[in-house]
Amino acid sequence: MRKGKELILATKAFAVEDRKKSWWHLLSTLFLFLALIAVALLSPWFPVKIIAGVLQALVIVRLFVIYHDYQHHTILQKSKLANAIMTAFGIYILAPQSIWKRSHDYHHSHNSKLFSASIGSYPIATRSKFNSMSAGERREYLAIRHPLTILLGYFSMFMIGMCVSSLRSSPRRHLDSLLALVLHAVQITLAFIFLGWQNTVAIVFIPFFISTAIGAYLFYAQHNFPGVIFKSNADWAYETAALQSSSYMKMNPFWQWVTANIGYHHIHHLNSRIPFYRLPEVMAHFPELQQPKVTSLSPKDIRDCLRLKIWDPELGQMTGTR
């Protein structure tokens, strides 16, 4: 059984895109997204608009994972058209390239380290660290990890976490964050004035609220699940963090399509250059990757993930605060 760097090197044979397949996935998903916007705008029935809005949200999740792959330099590199589409999508979804790539690259390089900045991830405190916090610090820490914060990912993770925070920290480096916020406000204003409140709900608020909530939860549960392992910086290893601290989220074919296979997260963290459409192939090929730490989108597994608050080194597991 291969492990460590040997296993990573073995997966490199799969870190090759099929250019036609990459374009098909991007353009077909984009077409479906635009078609659903058209349905929402053209339908005279508000319930149909609502349904179209929900479906837009699911397609946005898929588009985001494709965008995420592009930012990893996994697909469609050296294409001006792809770059234009991805740049526009990043601004549209309030995760512009400058902050998304910087924070996400940091996340991949520091996933599951106990004592690193919580850039691009949810903060983790040990039990002793949590007990030493002031009451205000505890409230802030728990608020960031609260289910309501995840549900409101539209504001907490994307609008504030991505755009506002990056602007405050380094305005010149993140002018695209300002552009994203301005254009989003313009989009809402123009939609309300020219298309009415029903269409604004159907093509802005429902798609953004649902897609960002799903995205925020997926990002949380990929590294906050029963059985996850956290290490001190000295004991941390990249390949161990990928396989012990990144989940395999078991999904049915529908959700695999919606999430563009991001549930194979242990493989993605092992080698982020593997295109999303090849991740199932990699898992089937390598016995070493077929015994991952599993979670799912079942109500029980969601509840179990959301209950986790702090890392207890003595127990070697995430627990609640008590």
Backbone bond lengths (Angstrom), bond angles and torsions (degrees), N, CA, C in turn:
res aa  C-N    CA-C-N  psi(-1)  N-CA   C-N-CA  omega(-1)  CA-C   N-CA-C  phi
1 M - - - 1.467 - - 1.526 109.56 -
2 R 1.309 115.88 124.40 1.456 119.92 179.02 1.524 110.63 -77.96
3 K 1.300 115.94 150.11 1.455 120.60 176.13 1.519 109.43 -151.71
4 G 1.327 114.72 170.30 1.452 119.99 177.25 1.515 113.01 60.39
5 K 1.308 114.95 -140.93 1.462 120.80 -176.51 1.521 112.33 -63.64
6 E 1.328 116.39 -30.86 1.467 119.74 178.22 1.529 110.58 -61.58
7 L 1.323 116.07 -40.75 1.465 120.36 179.15 1.525 110.86 -68.57
8 I 1.319 116.60 -42.11 1.468 119.96 178.20 1.522 110.45 -59.59
9 L 1.323 116.41 -45.68 1.468 120.49 179.68 1.523 111.28 -62.37
10 A 1.325 116.85 -36.19 1.465 120.16 -179.42 1.526 111.67 -66.17
11 T 1.335 116.89 -29.46 1.471 119.68 -179.05 1.526 112.51 -78.76
12 K 1.318 117.67 -10.93 1.469 119.84 -176.59 1.523 112.58 -62.31
13 A 1.325 117.08 -25.44 1.460 119.73 178.27 1.526 111.72 -63.24
14 F 1.334 116.50 -21.38 1.463 121.13 -179.15 1.528 112.15 -97.48
15 A 1.319 116.52 -4.27 1.468 120.83 -178.77 1.524 110.64 -86.23
16 V 1.313 114.75 49.36 1.465 122.20 -179.13 1.522 107.53 -133.39
17 E 1.302 116.60 126.26 1.460 118.76 -178.73 1.523 111.96 -85.06
18 D 1.304 115.07 154.77 1.461 122.93 165.96 1.529 104.74 -96.56
19 R 1.320 116.94 105.71 1.466 121.34 -171.11 1.531 112.09 -56.24
20 K 1.315 116.39 -42.87 1.466 119.65 179.90 1.524 110.70 -64.09
21 K 1.319 115.64 -40.12 1.463 119.41 179.88 1.528 110.62 -67.22
22 S 1.317 117.10 -38.90 1.467 120.33 178.18 1.527 110.75 -61.05
23 W 1.332 115.84 -45.85 1.463 119.56 178.94 1.529 111.03 -64.72
24 W 1.322 116.42 -39.84 1.465 119.60 179.68 1.527 110.70 -60.76
25 H 1.320 116.67 -47.16 1.463 119.84 -179.04 1.530 111.01 -62.44
26 L 1.321 116.71 -43.58 1.464 119.39 -179.07 1.526 111.64 -66.96
27 L 1.324 117.07 -52.48 1.463 119.93 -172.97 1.526 112.32 -71.37
28 S 1.314 118.12 -37.26 1.466 119.76 178.65 1.526 110.59 -66.88
29 T 1.324 116.55 -38.58 1.466 119.89 178.45 1.523 110.53 -69.04
30 L 1.311 116.49 -40.83 1.465 120.84 178.10 1.526 110.93 -64.01
31 F 1.329 116.60 -41.31 1.466 120.61 177.73 1.530 110.57 -61.74
32 L 1.322 116.52 -43.69 1.462 120.41 179.54 1.527 110.85 -62.55
33 F 1.319 116.19 -40.30 1.462 120.92 178.28 1.531 110.93 -61.36
34 L 1.329 116.86 -47.57 1.466 120.91 -179.99 1.531 111.12 -65.94
35 A 1.323 116.57 -36.12 1.465 120.31 178.36 1.527 110.86 -64.49
36 L 1.318 117.03 -38.83 1.467 120.68 179.36 1.532 111.34 -69.39
37 I 1.323 116.74 -34.12 1.469 119.44 173.73 1.526 109.56 -62.70
38 A 1.333 116.04 -42.80 1.466 120.23 179.36 1.529 110.80 -62.09
39 V 1.323 116.70 -42.05 1.471 120.38 178.00 1.524 110.18 -60.25
40 A 1.330 116.06 -45.29 1.466 120.20 -179.44 1.525 111.51 -61.83
41 L 1.315 116.50 -40.22 1.463 120.11 -177.07 1.528 112.69 -76.30
42 L 1.319 116.90 -35.03 1.462 120.59 -172.83 1.522 113.52 -89.53
43 S 1.310 117.14 -21.98 1.466 118.62 -178.21 1.528 110.84 -71.13
44 P 1.323 117.17 135.28 1.471 119.69 177.55 1.532 112.72 -82.90
45 W 1.335 116.55 -6.39 1.464 120.50 -175.17 1.526 110.60 -104.81
46 F 1.322 115.54 124.11 1.466 120.33 -177.58 1.528 112.60 -61.29
47 P 1.349 119.85 -40.67 1.471 118.40 177.46 1.529 112.90 -58.24
48 V 1.336 116.78 -36.64 1.468 119.85 177.33 1.526 110.07 -66.77
49 K 1.319 116.31 -39.04 1.469 120.35 176.88 1.528 110.42 -60.21
50 I 1.336 116.15 -41.87 1.466 120.71 -179.81 1.529 110.27 -62.69
51 I 1.323 115.92 -46.57 1.469 120.22 179.58 1.526 110.26 -60.93
52 A 1.329 116.10 -43.80 1.469 119.81 178.56 1.524 110.75 -62.13
53 G 1.332 116.86 -36.26 1.463 120.63 178.01 1.520 112.20 -65.28
54 V 1.329 115.88 -41.80 1.472 120.17 178.13 1.528 110.15 -63.50
55 L 1.324 116.32 -43.87 1.466 119.92 179.34 1.529 111.40 -65.51
56 Q 1.331 116.64 -35.95 1.472 119.29 174.19 1.526 110.51 -57.78
57 A 1.327 115.99 -42.33 1.466 120.32 -178.85 1.522 111.00 -59.06
58 L 1.320 116.37 -43.47 1.465 120.02 -179.35 1.527 111.19 -65.68
59 V 1.319 116.08 -38.54 1.466 119.67 179.11 1.534 110.32 -69.95
60 I 1.327 117.06 -34.33 1.467 120.21 176.30 1.525 110.47 -61.78
61 V 1.331 116.85 -39.70 1.469 119.94 177.26 1.526 109.76 -57.70
62 R 1.324 115.83 -45.95 1.471 119.76 179.16 1.532 111.05 -63.24
63 L 1.322 116.55 -44.80 1.463 119.84 178.30 1.523 111.34 -60.05
64 F 1.326 116.06 -36.70 1.459 118.86 -178.87 1.523 111.32 -65.82
65 V 1.321 117.22 -39.71 1.466 119.37 179.01 1.531 110.30 -66.93
66 I 1.325 116.87 -36.61 1.466 119.92 175.63 1.531 109.81 -64.65
67 Y 1.322 116.16 -42.86 1.470 121.78 174.95 1.528 110.65 -59.12
68 H 1.312 115.90 -42.55 1.462 122.94 178.15 1.530 110.64 -60.22
69 D 1.330 117.16 -42.08 1.466 120.42 177.51 1.526 111.20 -64.47
70 Y 1.312 115.56 -40.29 1.470 119.56 178.34 1.529 110.71 -61.14
71 Q 1.310 116.92 -41.04 1.463 120.58 -179.63 1.524 112.36 -67.73
72 H 1.319 116.85 -21.46 1.470 121.24 174.44 1.535 111.49 -83.40
73 H 1.329 117.18 3.60 1.471 122.22 -176.22 1.527 111.13 61.43
74 T 1.330 115.14 34.85 1.459 121.07 -176.98 1.525 111.98 -92.74
75 I 1.328 116.55 -34.78 1.461 120.67 -176.48 1.530 110.68 -135.34
76 L 1.319 114.93 153.12 1.469 124.65 167.86 1.530 114.38 54.20
77 Q 1.318 116.24 35.73 1.457 119.46 177.26 1.534 110.57 -73.94
78 K 1.321 115.48 155.61 1.472 123.71 178.57 1.526 112.34 62.50
79 S 1.320 115.99 27.21 1.462 120.76 174.98 1.523 108.48 -114.90
80 K 1.315 116.92 119.19 1.466 120.66 179.35 1.523 111.22 -65.55
81 L 1.333 115.89 -36.98 1.463 119.11 179.23 1.524 110.65 -66.05
82 A 1.329 116.74 -45.94 1.464 119.95 178.95 1.522 110.45 -61.71
83 N 1.322 116.88 -41.34 1.459 120.10 179.68 1.526 111.22 -62.68
84 A 1.330 116.56 -40.05 1.465 120.27 178.80 1.527 110.76 -65.00
85 I 1.329 116.41 -43.92 1.468 120.46 179.61 1.520 110.52 -63.16
86 M 1.327 116.46 -46.35 1.464 120.41 -176.71 1.527 111.79 -68.72
87 T 1.316 116.57 -38.77 1.464 119.42 177.14 1.523 110.54 -61.72
88 A 1.327 115.59 -45.23 1.464 120.37 179.44 1.527 111.05 -64.17
89 F 1.321 116.74 -41.46 1.466 119.30 -179.16 1.527 111.12 -66.12
90 G 1.327 117.38 -41.49 1.459 120.39 179.10 1.516 111.94 -59.65
91 I 1.318 116.44 -41.10 1.466 120.80 177.41 1.524 110.05 -68.29
92 Y 1.326 115.96 -42.35 1.466 120.72 -179.62 1.528 111.87 -60.04
93 I 1.331 117.17 -43.08 1.462 120.71 -173.33 1.529 112.29 -90.15
94 L 1.336 117.34 8.09 1.470 122.97 177.86 1.528 112.56 66.72
95 A 1.332 115.79 31.41 1.467 121.17 173.77 1.524 107.97 -136.08
96 P 1.343 117.03 64.16 1.466 120.22 -175.82 1.521 112.31 -60.37
97 Q 1.324 114.57 156.99 1.462 120.47 -169.63 1.525 113.76 -57.28
98 S 1.321 117.90 -39.97 1.466 119.26 -172.47 1.523 111.82 -61.22
99 I 1.329 117.60 -46.12 1.465 119.56 -178.09 1.519 111.45 -83.57
100 W 1.330 117.55 -36.52 1.466 118.21 -178.87 1.523 111.05 -62.95
101 K 1.320 117.22 -48.86 1.460 119.53 -176.35 1.527 110.99 -66.22
102 R 1.320 117.00 -43.41 1.472 119.54 -178.84 1.524 111.06 -62.74
103 S 1.316 117.41 -47.88 1.464 120.27 -177.44 1.524 111.59 -70.70
104 H 1.331 116.36 -36.39 1.459 118.53 -177.42 1.529 111.66 -74.79
105 D 1.310 117.48 -36.26 1.467 119.76 174.89 1.528 110.37 -62.63
106 Y 1.330 116.09 -39.76 1.470 119.80 177.05 1.526 109.99 -62.36
107 H 1.312 115.89 -43.07 1.467 120.42 179.06 1.524 111.07 -57.49
108 H 1.318 117.67 -45.38 1.461 120.46 -179.20 1.528 111.70 -64.80
109 S 1.299 116.86 -32.54 1.466 120.36 -178.01 1.524 113.10 -83.50
110 H 1.336 117.20 -13.10 1.468 120.05 -175.86 1.525 112.68 -132.38
111 N 1.316 117.43 13.95 1.457 121.68 -180.00 1.526 111.47 -52.76
112 S 1.323 116.13 125.85 1.473 125.57 175.25 1.525 114.49 72.76
113 K 1.327 118.03 11.56 1.463 119.46 171.11 1.527 108.63 -76.61
114 L 1.317 115.90 131.65 1.458 119.30 -178.01 1.519 112.81 -69.99
115 F 1.311 116.21 -39.76 1.460 118.73 -171.86 1.519 110.53 -114.63
116 S 1.313 115.16 66.56 1.461 121.26 174.88 1.516 107.59 -138.74
117 A 1.311 116.17 163.52 1.461 119.87 178.84 1.523 109.61 -63.75
118 S 1.324 116.27 145.68 1.467 120.38 -178.95 1.527 110.24 -87.00
119 I 1.343 115.27 48.74 1.461 120.91 178.04 1.522 108.36 -80.13
120 G 1.315 116.78 123.13 1.456 120.01 178.28 1.510 114.28 75.59
121 S 1.329 118.21 14.40 1.460 120.28 179.39 1.524 109.47 -156.55
122 Y 1.315 115.57 171.47 1.463 120.19 177.43 1.526 109.20 -81.80
123 P 1.328 117.97 140.31 1.467 120.12 -177.13 1.526 111.83 -66.94
124 I 1.328 115.31 147.66 1.462 122.30 177.58 1.524 108.34 -125.95
125 A 1.318 116.51 126.34 1.463 121.50 176.02 1.521 109.04 -116.69
126 T 1.329 116.11 142.36 1.459 119.67 171.94 1.528 108.72 -74.01
127 R 1.324 115.87 166.07 1.462 118.91 179.26 1.526 111.15 -60.59
128 S 1.331 117.05 -42.83 1.465 119.38 -179.30 1.524 111.08 -65.66
129 K 1.327 116.50 -39.51 1.464 119.75 177.90 1.523 110.52 -64.39
130 F 1.325 116.49 -43.58 1.463 120.46 -179.99 1.529 110.47 -62.38
131 N 1.332 116.40 -42.56 1.469 119.89 -178.86 1.521 112.23 -66.82
132 S 1.334 116.86 -25.11 1.465 120.18 -179.56 1.528 112.86 -86.54
133 M 1.327 117.03 -7.66 1.465 120.50 -179.43 1.524 110.79 -71.98
134 S 1.321 114.74 152.97 1.462 119.62 171.00 1.526 108.72 -72.09
135 A 1.314 116.58 167.04 1.467 120.66 179.81 1.527 110.88 -59.10
136 G 1.326 116.34 -40.02 1.460 120.24 179.38 1.518 112.27 -66.52
137 E 1.331 116.66 -40.17 1.464 120.62 178.99 1.526 110.96 -65.61
138 R 1.327 116.09 -38.23 1.470 119.39 177.40 1.519 110.93 -63.86
139 R 1.322 116.01 -44.34 1.469 119.47 179.93 1.523 110.80 -61.20
140 E 1.326 116.44 -42.39 1.465 119.98 179.55 1.525 111.10 -64.33
141 Y 1.325 116.25 -45.03 1.468 121.21 179.94 1.530 111.10 -60.43
142 L 1.318 116.07 -47.95 1.464 120.17 -178.43 1.527 111.63 -69.75
143 A 1.325 116.80 -31.48 1.467 120.02 178.53 1.523 110.81 -65.09
144 I 1.329 116.83 -39.71 1.467 120.68 -179.92 1.525 110.48 -62.89
145 R 1.330 116.39 -35.58 1.463 121.14 -177.30 1.537 112.63 -94.48
146 H 1.309 117.66 4.50 1.462 121.43 -174.88 1.534 111.01 -71.70
147 P 1.337 117.87 142.90 1.469 120.32 177.72 1.524 113.98 -54.47
148 L 1.330 117.05 -34.92 1.461 119.65 179.45 1.526 111.10 -66.40
149 T 1.326 116.72 -35.99 1.467 120.64 176.88 1.524 110.52 -63.90
150 I 1.322 115.86 -39.94 1.466 120.56 177.75 1.525 110.12 -67.39
151 L 1.325 116.58 -44.22 1.463 120.87 178.42 1.527 111.08 -58.75
152 L 1.316 116.30 -37.37 1.466 121.60 -179.96 1.527 111.10 -93.96
153 G 1.321 116.02 37.84 1.461 121.13 -179.44 1.517 113.44 -57.90
154 Y 1.322 117.22 -26.76 1.468 122.49 175.96 1.528 110.31 -51.29
155 F 1.337 115.58 -44.12 1.463 120.56 -179.84 1.526 111.71 -92.11
156 S 1.344 116.54 -49.86 1.462 120.62 -170.45 1.518 113.21 -70.29
157 M 1.325 116.95 -45.65 1.458 119.86 -173.67 1.522 112.67 -92.03
158 F 1.328 116.43 -41.25 1.461 119.36 -172.31 1.528 112.36 -94.83
159 M 1.317 117.35 -59.92 1.455 119.04 -175.88 1.530 111.77 -64.47
160 I 1.342 115.88 -48.59 1.465 119.79 -177.98 1.524 111.16 -88.42
161 G 1.343 116.34 -53.66 1.457 120.54 -174.72 1.516 113.69 -61.08
162 M 1.317 116.63 -43.98 1.461 120.23 -179.10 1.531 111.88 -84.07
163 C 1.321 115.73 -57.44 1.467 119.58 -168.42 1.527 113.80 -83.91
164 V 1.319 117.16 -57.11 1.467 119.91 -175.46 1.527 111.08 -64.19
165 S 1.322 117.01 -46.43 1.470 120.46 -177.59 1.523 111.76 -63.06
166 S 1.327 117.11 -41.02 1.465 119.32 -179.81 1.522 110.98 -67.46
167 L 1.331 116.55 -36.50 1.466 119.81 177.31 1.520 111.52 -65.26
168 R 1.314 116.00 -40.94 1.466 119.96 -179.93 1.522 111.55 -66.87
169 S 1.327 116.82 -36.96 1.466 119.86 -176.01 1.523 112.46 -78.38
170 S 1.334 116.98 -36.86 1.469 119.41 -177.02 1.526 109.80 -157.89
171 P 1.324 117.04 81.78 1.471 120.62 -174.78 1.525 113.90 -56.48
172 R 1.318 117.56 -42.38 1.460 119.61 -176.31 1.520 112.38 -67.34
173 R 1.327 116.58 -33.85 1.467 120.37 -179.41 1.517 112.11 -75.81
174 H 1.334 116.08 -20.31 1.461 118.96 -171.70 1.527 112.21 -128.09
175 L 1.310 115.67 47.40 1.462 119.53 176.54 1.526 111.53 -64.73
176 D 1.340 116.39 -26.08 1.464 118.13 177.83 1.530 111.44 -68.89
177 S 1.334 117.41 -22.33 1.463 119.99 174.07 1.527 110.34 -68.62
178 L 1.324 116.01 -41.15 1.463 120.13 175.66 1.523 110.26 -62.69
179 L 1.323 116.00 -43.92 1.462 120.38 178.57 1.524 110.82 -59.98
180 A 1.326 116.66 -41.70 1.466 120.68 -179.95 1.525 111.05 -61.89
181 L 1.326 116.99 -44.37 1.465 120.66 -179.52 1.526 111.53 -65.94
182 V 1.325 116.01 -43.30 1.466 120.12 -179.07 1.525 110.33 -64.70
183 L 1.321 116.83 -47.80 1.463 120.03 -178.49 1.527 111.65 -65.95
184 H 1.322 116.60 -33.02 1.463 119.31 177.81 1.532 110.40 -66.43
185 A 1.323 115.83 -42.10 1.469 119.73 177.21 1.525 110.73 -64.51
186 V 1.326 116.48 -40.54 1.468 120.86 177.82 1.528 110.38 -63.70
187 Q 1.333 116.13 -42.24 1.461 120.56 178.92 1.525 111.21 -58.38
188 I 1.317 116.39 -47.36 1.467 120.46 -179.61 1.527 110.60 -63.34
189 T 1.325 116.10 -45.35 1.466 120.91 -177.55 1.524 111.61 -62.76
190 L 1.330 116.50 -49.33 1.464 120.17 -178.34 1.525 111.66 -66.43
191 A 1.333 115.59 -38.73 1.469 118.61 178.82 1.522 110.39 -62.73
192 F 1.315 116.17 -42.77 1.469 119.64 -178.96 1.529 111.24 -66.38
193 I 1.332 116.54 -41.64 1.473 120.25 -177.13 1.524 111.70 -70.73
194 F 1.333 116.69 -46.80 1.466 119.96 -170.90 1.531 114.04 -97.92
195 L 1.328 117.39 -21.98 1.464 119.37 -176.04 1.521 113.44 -113.02
196 G 1.329 116.96 -14.05 1.457 120.11 178.81 1.518 112.65 90.78
197 W 1.327 114.55 165.27 1.467 118.82 -174.02 1.522 112.75 -68.96
198 Q 1.333 117.76 -33.84 1.461 119.43 -179.30 1.527 111.40 -64.32
199 N 1.313 116.69 -44.91 1.463 119.86 178.69 1.531 111.78 -68.64
200 T 1.320 116.39 -34.08 1.470 119.47 177.16 1.522 110.34 -63.45
201 V 1.316 115.88 -42.49 1.464 120.16 176.34 1.529 110.38 -61.74
202 A 1.336 116.18 -41.81 1.464 121.32 -172.80 1.522 113.95 -75.89
203 I 1.333 118.00 -29.69 1.471 118.54 -176.06 1.529 113.41 -112.54
204 V 1.337 116.77 -4.93 1.464 118.69 178.07 1.527 110.83 -123.25
205 F 1.315 116.95 -66.73 1.458 119.39 -168.32 1.527 113.48 -68.30
206 I 1.314 118.04 -46.94 1.466 119.25 179.41 1.529 111.34 -64.49
207 P 1.333 119.08 -51.09 1.472 118.50 179.86 1.525 113.47 -59.55
208 F 1.324 117.17 -43.07 1.460 119.33 -178.17 1.522 111.52 -70.34
209 F 1.315 116.93 -44.72 1.461 119.77 -176.42 1.526 111.13 -62.56
210 I 1.328 117.08 -47.22 1.465 120.26 -176.38 1.523 111.37 -72.09
211 S 1.321 117.42 -45.82 1.471 119.71 -176.71 1.523 111.59 -64.08
212 T 1.325 117.49 -40.93 1.465 119.62 -179.14 1.530 111.35 -72.39
213 A 1.327 117.36 -32.36 1.466 119.94 175.74 1.526 110.37 -65.59
214 I 1.325 116.46 -44.17 1.467 120.06 177.16 1.527 110.00 -62.52
215 G 1.328 116.08 -45.63 1.458 119.94 -179.87 1.515 112.60 -60.96
216 A 1.330 116.67 -43.48 1.463 120.63 -179.63 1.526 110.68 -64.03
217 Y 1.339 116.69 -40.28 1.464 118.23 179.40 1.526 111.62 -69.36
218 L 1.320 117.26 -42.80 1.465 119.45 178.62 1.523 110.57 -57.58
219 F 1.317 115.97 -44.71 1.459 119.62 -179.15 1.529 110.61 -63.98
220 Y 1.324 116.14 -37.51 1.464 120.30 177.88 1.529 110.99 -65.84
221 A 1.323 116.64 -53.11 1.464 121.04 -172.14 1.525 113.14 -71.85
222 Q 1.315 117.17 -18.11 1.462 119.61 177.56 1.527 111.94 -66.79
223 H 1.342 116.49 -22.06 1.464 119.65 -177.75 1.524 112.78 -135.38
224 N 1.312 117.18 9.69 1.463 122.38 176.65 1.523 107.61 -135.06
225 F 1.312 115.80 87.66 1.459 121.40 -175.19 1.530 108.61 -149.46
226 P 1.324 118.11 155.86 1.467 119.94 178.23 1.527 110.83 -58.03
227 G 1.324 116.11 127.40 1.456 120.75 -178.95 1.508 114.45 100.53
228 V 1.336 117.41 -7.58 1.462 120.33 178.58 1.531 109.68 -64.17
229 I 1.317 115.73 148.19 1.464 121.86 -179.59 1.524 109.46 -118.71
230 F 1.325 115.98 133.76 1.461 121.50 173.90 1.521 109.03 -117.27
231 K 1.320 115.70 144.93 1.460 121.18 -176.09 1.527 110.36 -127.15
232 S 1.319 115.07 153.73 1.459 119.46 170.16 1.522 108.19 -69.54
233 N 1.309 116.30 160.84 1.466 119.90 -177.51 1.525 112.19 -56.61
234 A 1.336 116.61 -37.52 1.465 120.54 -177.01 1.527 111.91 -68.95
235 D 1.333 117.05 -30.16 1.468 121.13 -176.76 1.525 113.10 -96.60
236 W 1.315 116.48 -0.54 1.466 121.02 -172.74 1.523 111.24 -78.36
237 A 1.326 116.41 141.52 1.467 122.16 173.64 1.521 108.22 -138.76
238 Y 1.311 116.42 139.73 1.467 121.73 -173.79 1.523 112.05 -56.68
239 E 1.335 116.64 -51.09 1.462 119.69 -175.33 1.529 111.80 -67.90
240 T 1.331 117.01 -33.69 1.463 120.25 177.47 1.521 110.51 -67.82
241 A 1.321 116.11 -40.42 1.464 120.18 178.14 1.526 110.87 -62.61
242 A 1.322 116.49 -36.78 1.465 119.89 179.55 1.524 111.36 -64.68
243 L 1.316 117.17 -44.27 1.464 120.68 -171.70 1.525 113.73 -90.55
244 Q 1.326 118.07 -25.97 1.460 120.33 -178.14 1.522 113.34 -104.73
245 S 1.317 116.61 -16.33 1.464 119.61 -174.45 1.524 112.66 -122.59
246 S 1.316 116.36 10.90 1.465 121.68 176.67 1.521 107.61 -130.17
247 S 1.303 116.46 130.81 1.461 120.18 -171.82 1.522 112.78 -87.35
248 Y 1.319 114.20 159.45 1.461 121.68 162.86 1.519 105.50 -102.63
249 M 1.318 116.68 113.23 1.459 120.82 -178.46 1.524 108.46 -93.10
250 K 1.313 114.90 106.38 1.461 120.77 -176.51 1.525 109.72 -71.70
251 M 1.331 116.19 126.44 1.463 121.52 -176.27 1.520 110.42 -137.35
252 N 1.331 115.24 157.94 1.460 119.48 172.09 1.532 108.89 -79.01
253 P 1.340 118.00 169.26 1.478 119.94 -176.24 1.524 114.06 -56.47
254 F 1.334 117.08 -34.95 1.464 119.19 179.81 1.523 111.05 -61.98
255 W 1.334 116.68 -49.60 1.464 119.76 -178.43 1.524 111.74 -71.48
256 Q 1.318 117.06 -28.74 1.465 118.59 173.76 1.521 110.27 -62.53
257 W 1.337 116.19 -38.96 1.468 119.49 177.72 1.527 110.26 -67.17
258 V 1.324 116.86 -47.69 1.468 120.75 -178.45 1.524 110.69 -57.78
259 T 1.320 116.83 -43.99 1.469 120.88 -175.00 1.529 112.70 -92.87
260 A 1.324 116.71 5.48 1.471 121.37 178.29 1.530 111.75 48.93
261 N 1.328 114.88 45.74 1.475 122.73 174.38 1.525 114.56 64.10
262 I 1.329 117.93 19.58 1.466 118.73 -179.80 1.526 111.11 -67.30
263 G 1.340 116.35 -13.57 1.463 119.88 176.20 1.519 113.33 -64.12
264 Y 1.335 117.07 -22.11 1.467 120.81 175.59 1.531 108.27 -80.56
265 H 1.310 114.78 54.31 1.460 118.94 -166.49 1.523 112.75 -75.03
266 H 1.317 116.59 -28.22 1.465 118.72 177.89 1.527 110.58 -64.32
267 I 1.333 116.26 -35.67 1.465 120.15 178.62 1.525 110.03 -73.91
268 H 1.320 115.78 -40.84 1.470 119.55 178.42 1.530 110.79 -59.19
269 H 1.330 117.44 -41.01 1.461 119.41 179.80 1.523 112.13 -74.20
270 L 1.303 117.11 -25.90 1.462 119.50 176.41 1.525 110.62 -69.19
271 N 1.337 115.95 -40.77 1.467 120.42 178.68 1.523 108.28 -150.21
272 S 1.306 115.80 97.95 1.471 121.03 -174.96 1.525 112.84 -74.27
273 R 1.329 117.74 -3.91 1.462 120.44 178.30 1.532 112.68 -88.65
274 I 1.313 117.41 0.88 1.466 120.23 177.04 1.529 108.48 -82.12
275 P 1.333 119.01 122.52 1.467 120.37 179.79 1.525 111.67 -58.65
276 F 1.316 115.89 147.26 1.462 120.95 -175.10 1.520 112.53 -57.37
277 Y 1.339 117.46 -32.53 1.461 119.72 -177.43 1.530 112.64 -78.65
278 R 1.334 117.56 -4.84 1.461 120.77 177.21 1.531 112.73 -104.51
279 L 1.316 117.80 -4.73 1.464 120.33 -176.82 1.532 113.14 -61.16
280 P 1.353 119.77 -43.87 1.472 118.36 176.56 1.531 112.50 -60.77
281 E 1.316 116.21 -36.42 1.464 121.77 178.05 1.528 110.64 -62.07
282 V 1.318 116.65 -40.97 1.467 121.17 -179.99 1.523 110.32 -66.04
283 M 1.324 116.62 -43.96 1.465 119.43 -179.80 1.524 110.92 -63.05
284 A 1.323 116.87 -38.92 1.462 120.33 179.17 1.524 111.79 -68.39
285 H 1.322 116.69 -28.36 1.470 121.25 -175.21 1.527 112.97 -81.41
286 F 1.337 116.71 -33.76 1.463 120.32 -172.80 1.530 111.34 -108.39
287 P 1.327 118.15 111.02 1.469 119.99 175.29 1.529 112.13 -57.86
288 E 1.332 116.73 -29.49 1.467 120.98 -178.99 1.528 112.49 -63.50
289 L 1.328 116.74 -19.47 1.466 120.74 -177.11 1.525 112.71 -104.84
290 Q 1.323 116.29 7.61 1.461 120.27 -173.52 1.521 114.21 -98.31
291 Q 1.328 116.70 6.29 1.466 120.92 175.86 1.530 109.63 -125.13
292 P 1.326 116.87 56.04 1.466 119.47 -176.19 1.524 111.66 -79.84
293 K 1.297 115.02 173.36 1.464 120.87 172.16 1.527 107.21 -84.39
294 V 1.319 115.70 123.79 1.464 121.49 -165.38 1.523 111.75 -108.81
295 T 1.312 114.86 138.74 1.456 121.91 164.75 1.524 106.75 -135.28
296 S 1.313 117.18 -177.38 1.465 119.80 -178.99 1.520 108.89 -156.54
297 L 1.312 115.48 -175.90 1.464 120.99 177.34 1.527 111.71 -97.91
298 S 1.319 117.11 17.58 1.464 119.74 175.94 1.529 108.99 -70.03
299 P 1.332 118.08 150.46 1.473 119.85 178.99 1.525 112.82 -54.53
300 K 1.328 117.76 -38.73 1.460 120.70 -179.59 1.522 111.15 -64.10
301 D 1.334 117.01 -46.14 1.463 119.63 -178.69 1.525 111.52 -68.25
302 I 1.325 116.76 -36.45 1.466 119.60 176.36 1.528 110.05 -62.48
303 R 1.324 116.34 -45.19 1.467 120.57 177.97 1.528 110.94 -60.55
304 D 1.326 116.77 -44.36 1.466 120.32 -178.18 1.532 111.37 -63.74
305 C 1.319 117.01 -36.84 1.469 120.22 178.68 1.527 111.07 -69.71
306 L 1.319 116.08 -43.39 1.464 119.93 -175.88 1.529 112.39 -70.06
307 R 1.316 117.84 -20.62 1.466 120.78 179.05 1.531 112.81 -74.64
308 L 1.317 117.23 -17.12 1.461 121.20 -175.87 1.526 109.98 -76.96
309 K 1.331 115.97 129.93 1.467 119.90 -175.32 1.528 113.45 -126.58
310 I 1.324 117.85 -42.90 1.464 120.37 -174.18 1.525 110.38 -137.12
311 W 1.335 115.17 159.99 1.465 121.46 178.04 1.521 109.18 -95.62
312 D 1.333 115.22 125.60 1.463 121.00 178.09 1.524 108.38 -105.09
313 P 1.339 118.71 104.43 1.466 121.05 -177.21 1.527 112.98 -62.57
314 E 1.329 117.24 -32.22 1.463 119.85 -178.92 1.523 111.40 -68.60
315 L 1.324 116.14 -38.88 1.464 120.00 177.78 1.525 111.81 -85.01
316 G 1.333 116.30 -19.25 1.457 120.61 -177.65 1.511 112.94 68.00
317 Q 1.348 116.14 36.96 1.459 119.55 -178.56 1.520 110.92 -159.39
318 M 1.340 114.26 162.78 1.456 120.50 172.46 1.522 108.98 -77.84
319 T 1.327 115.80 142.56 1.460 120.96 -179.50 1.526 109.31 -139.50
320 G 1.333 114.40 -179.76 1.453 119.71 168.06 1.521 109.23 -77.30
321 T 1.300 117.05 -174.72 1.467 120.30 -176.55 1.521 112.55 -81.04
322 R 1.321 117.59 -12.43 1.473 119.99 -178.29 1.519 111.22 -104.11
